[in-house]
């Protein structure tokens, strides 16, 4: 059920991004944007679509917010892959944008994908009430800017030159910014669109986001690079502190399992309707990519 | 009168950006953001403040939109200065962000400044009516993304490897995207905030934006690098087509003067109240930086 619904959400948001970008000028930079938004797990899109469904929001509205967060996520990956950042040449099993095009194009593609995210949210198709759209714009800006995702990325880079590994507390705070903020936004967006209480989905996403990152660190150690579609064991090579290096592999697995259980428990107000979100929590800690 | 009002707008927007960024986490990436938004002519901020004043919009609201467009402009400069783009080490008379910090920080600073622009517009201090804020978010996204400023930058980069210089028509279209779109947004923002007809300010800004770019090309040939605070004669060195190379220096000057006059004429509905905007049009074609 979960994997099916994930696939449906992924196909829907991919189609929507394709449609939206079809209206853009036929230029190499737009081709590279189309390339950059392809593929990926689409977990953030799924969270938006499921959260929206729980609140009776029309999929035509939800897909706008889902496409926005996937565009924003794609921008962060394109910039993160740059030689001056993580220097990755493979992403989602394909050459990264700066490898397939060049660095200048990769900078501009990331810039334009961020803009696209806010453009999508501001569009009337997202919600008829401008106040709801503004709430989404504002919260996405907070989640992704210098007090959210970008702060986490900067903290991550700073950690490499800090001369000492991060503590568990520091790495938890870093990840809450770097990946957690966007996952929280995704899970909450449906409640915002439904003008409902965001509390339960926020609690769910906070636990889910941390479980996701711990699982990522486990995958970096135990994973299969081919299945993951990206280079692995980079953190160990770089001598970076991770949840695995700090907690040990077995304790990290237990912690991820506890967080997944915590995420599931947070959904109790929704009863059986939230079953696929519960499955998502179990998926996040067992995925191979 | 104009230079005084430009100075007041510049000081006001600089103070506002300082206040806004004071609330951000004390991190190197935020220090670099504070650095990147310093200085500059603040022409875009001035256009917002003056356009707002013409429509009776409170300066406390206008300064939010002015700060937003200056943050967005600063992001584009930080990314444009990167080694993979224009590779500039001097901007506004100071070392560029990637020189003073590093390239990764410059990428993140640009990313976060773009986010800040949308965050500022979405804030209730910009306008009590969310519909007005959404209109500003939406129009800024259109002006700056892959159908606006970023498209212009990509066209500019593509021109370098095109094997032939651009035609006058192509360079006019390129500049309308690269610098024109943001200048138009700035001039129109006051009318949007005042929920008034944007037509006259749009016509003014279209002529002003092109005059600005022609003047930039003239400055690149005739200017004093010290006064300009940046490296000059780059276009000639790179063999790039400019308004000067296409029209000749004297004809370019005449064209800029005609456009400035056209910009002034577009303001006739505002009468004497728009005098400082008229002076701005004259300033744009006579500036030394």
Interface residues (C-beta under 8 A of the other chain):
Chain A: X24 X25 X27 X28 X29 X30 X33 X75 X76 X79 X82 X84 X85 X102 X103 X104 X105 X107 X108 X110 X111 X112 X114 X115 X116 X118 X119 X121 X122 X123 X129 X130 X131 X133 X134 X137 X138 X141 X142 X144 X145 X146 X147 X150 X151 X153 X154 X155 X157 X158
Chain B: X24 X25 X27 X28 X29 X30 X33 X75 X76 X79 X82 X84 X85 X102 X103 X104 X105 X107 X108 X110 X111 X112 X114 X115 X116 X118 X119 X121 X122 X123 X129 X130 X131 X133 X134 X137 X138 X141 X142 X144 X145 X146 X147 X150 X151 X153 X154 X155 X157 X158
